Amino acid sequence: MSYCRGSSYDGLMGVERVRRFLHVLVRGVALVSIPVILLSAYVLYDQERFIFPGLYLPKSVGDFALFPGVRAVTIETSDDESLQAFTTVAEGTHPPFVALIFHGNGETAETQNFIPFFKKVGIPALTFDYRGFGHSSGWPSEEGIYRDAEAAAEKVRELTGLPYSRFVVLGNSIGSGPAAYIAGKIQPRALILIAGFKDFGELVGGIPPYSFLRFGLRYQFPVTKHLEALTGQCVVLAHGKRDQTIPFWHLSQIAKALPATTSVSLLESEIAGHNDIFYKVEDQLIEKTRACLGMQREDSPGNVPLPVT
């Protein structure tokens, strides 16, 4: 009687090889995925650290508060936070227009350059730190930043006595979120968005390494949704085609979302990225802002005449 083990033995060995391969594969996937899952969980838990790097800038008042004509004021919010702010609105004056500034996520009220910009335009302005930034109390949240925006708008009205229809609202980068929100609520004379985005959740979802974070994101800032409430404003949008942080296509999406009653000007730069777009288009932005307000060069004494572009 002969005994043949060839086919059954080979079959058992094949099963064993598959089992060992799957075991190694599972261990490999686990070794890779567990750190990724842990890192992702940390990013979601502490997402403010990544979304708002300006939270960790030095909290000391520097030379900004010493600029001629700039004074510090405090803004109190509806939920009892206290916000640091700076303004060029002189006490007891009633300017024809005033600007409200919303800075970017890597800035504070002291580190951005929009107060000097509006001095060139010829109108006073107020800039402030969102909760948690600079010397402002609290910690950011989307709802909290909207409350900050409402309190800042009311503070500007208190300081100037002007109606909201005499406001210019400017939002830079992530500041586009609260700027669009407050513009939809107060209906200002003009809105300026620099390196803005359509929707923050969609922006994050479009960045491949972080796409999954969109589902646990605590911040949405639906800019285009807020802009639907505008009624006849002058809107200026500026964006650099080399922007690697907020892709250039967001410009067209914002423009498309604006109601037909708004007047829209687009300032596009072939060479600007995210952080230098303001400096590349500053001269044109000054002229566009003055045009929105119906101002002529002679309305702004002391400013250097700018070429028409």
Summary of the structure (lengths in Angstrom):
residues: 309
radius of gyration: 26.0
end to end distance: 101.7
largest distance: 115.8
contacts: 998
relative contact order: 0.10
helix: 47%
strand: 15%
